[in-house]
């Protein structure tokens, strides 16, 4: 278990909220945020390369 650095409540991979934007595998951006305080925990960007 991890703790949110902002609200100090426990979060795990199943409880973290995700918001995805983009077109499938070609370009996709994901924002991860705390389910308790809605603070941003991380951001990832994927891009298809052949």
N, C-alpha and C positions, 0 to 999 in steps of 0.2 A: 504494500500500500504506500502511496505517496501522499503528500500534503500539498494543497494549493499554497503557493507562496504569498498570496494576498489575503485569503480568508482563514487559512490554516486548517481547513476541514479536509478530511480524507477523500481522495479521488483515486479511481483505478481506471484502467484502459476501457473497461466496459461502461463506466459512468461518464467519461469525458464526452462532451458534446462536440459534434463535427459539422462543419458547413462546407460543402464542396461546390465549386464553381468551375466551369470549363466543359469542354467537349470530350468526354470519355478519356481515351488513352492519349490523345494528341496533345492536350494541354489541360492540366487539372490543378487547381489550387485548393488547398484544404486549410481551414482555420480551426484550431482546437481551443475550446474554452471551458472553463469550470462550470459544472452544472449547478453549483451553489451560488456563486457571486457573479457569474458571467464574465469574469476577467479572462483575457486572452492568455493561453498557456503556450501556444506555439503556432507555427505556420509552416506549411510545406508547399513546394511547387514541383510538379512533375511535368516532363516533356518527353514525347515519344521520339526516340532516335532509332534509325534503322541501320 
